[in-house]
């Protein structure tokens, strides 16, 4: 894992993300590209008047000063950090920056949890998740200890889940994580018999890997809802991160019935990593 991008807005949750990214950088020798997106209006950016050009320079200088203070952290002492201030017009350009630098991961902070979709939906984190072609790690709390020893990849084992599964497998191999696959059989999902699930899982693994060697990593659990099944299973095995699949423009999408991926990202106290379908 050579490069990690950390978009920040200088908030407390941005600092959580920065500290988490620094922990990963220290462990894997990664460079941190810390990005602040200066959201100036198109009128200001495109204007040729001297006063408005001065306004752009003022905001850039102010951001640079904030960066200097924000990056003055003891946990960054031995980490290579490249601060970047951009006046992007759209958040999809974060993905362009990731491709330009050959980044392996984006780490972002996101605020609080609740029963409605405030955590990622409509937020800048959600916007990045929508467009990123590389994994996005969402941090919601102060990362006291960030060690991804056990990772849960929740799946419905459909054909469209093959690509994110392979991306997750590659990423967690780099992180030295043991990946546990989980399928939840529940009344609020498409309930199946044991034989139907076995067949579905076997077909999935044959398509993804050409064999059934990873069958031992698959866990089938029953619960009142898919979301509860995933969260309860993650708690039982002591998971450190939960991985979910996303559709690009749809964001945290409906790879399960309903909006399970969104609910998991909202309600999980664990970090959540997204992989684009």
Secondary structure, 3 states (H helix, E strand, C coil): CCEEEEEECCCHHHHHHHHHHHHHHHHHCCEEEEEEECCCCHHHHHCCCHHHHHHHHHHHHHHHHHHHHHCCCHHHCCCCEEEEEECCCCCCHHHHHHHHHCCCEEEEECCCCCCCCCCCCCCHHHHHHHHCCCEEEEECCCCCCCCCCEEEEECCCCCCHHHHHHHHHHHHHHCCCEEEEEEEEECCCCCCCHHHHHHHHHHHHHHHHCCCHHHHHEEEEEECCHHHHHHHHHHHHCCCEEEEEEECCCECCCCCCCCHHHHHHHHCCCEEEEEEC
